Amino acid sequence: MVVDGLRHVPDSTVLQRIYKERGGKLPYPEPISRAVEVPAAPAQTRQEGETPETGGKIQNTVQQAPPSQRPT
């Protein structure tokens, strides 16, 4: 369990101390961030009015006033 903790938080002095006390040998276990490199997914931003249902197209959000309320 201490080994897993050091892989997630390699700079933890408490985990390093416990690791040594329980017979762990240096170097410490390799951090997960270096052990497995996962490419970052590109950030996708949505524009106002764009929804997943529209397939990425922006919907026209302007609503027309009913004929009884339109200016003459």
C-alpha positions in Angstrom: 0.0 0.0 0.0 2.9 2.4 0.8 4.4 1.6 -2.7 1.1 2.6 -4.3 0.9 5.8 -2.3 4.4 6.7 -3.4 3.5 6.1 -7.0 0.7 8.6 -6.7 2.4 11.1 -4.4 6.1 10.6 -4.8 7.1 13.7 -2.8 5.3 12.7 0.4 7.9 12.6 3.2 5.6 10.6 5.4 5.2 7.9 2.8 8.9 7.9 2.1 9.7 7.5 5.9 7.2 4.6 6.2 8.6 2.9 3.1 12.1 3.0 4.6 10.9 1.8 8.0 9.2 -1.2 6.4 12.4 -2.3 4.5 11.9 -0.4 1.3 15.0 0.1 -0.8 16.0 3.3 -2.7 15.2 4.4 -5.3 11.6 4.9 -4.4 9.0 3.4 -6.7 8.6 5.1 -10.0 5.7 7.6 -10.1 2.7 6.7 -12.1 2.9 9.9 -14.2 6.3 8.8 -15.5 5.4 5.1 -15.7 2.5 5.5 -18.0 2.4 8.5 -20.4 -1.2 9.1 -21.6 -1.6 11.7 -24.3 -3.8 14.5 -23.2 -7.1 14.7 -25.1 -7.6 18.0 -26.8 -9.9 20.3 -25.0 -13.2 20.8 -26.7 -15.0 24.0 -26.0 -18.6 24.7 -27.0 -19.9 27.9 -28.2 -23.1 29.5 -26.8 -26.1 27.7 -28.2 -24.1 24.6 -29.3 -25.4 21.3 -27.8 -24.5 17.6 -28.3 -27.9 17.1 -29.9 -27.2 19.6 -32.7 -24.1 17.7 -33.8 -21.9 20.7 -33.0 -24.1 23.2 -34.9 -25.1 26.4 -33.2 -28.8 26.7 -32.8 -30.6 29.9 -33.4 -31.7 30.9 -29.9 -33.5 34.1 -30.8 -37.3 33.7 -30.4 -39.8 35.7 -32.4 -42.4 37.6 -30.4 -46.0 36.4 -31.1 -47.8 38.5 -33.7 -50.0 40.2 -31.1 -46.9 41.6 -29.4 -44.9 42.7 -32.5 -44.4 46.5 -33.0 -46.5 48.0 -35.8 
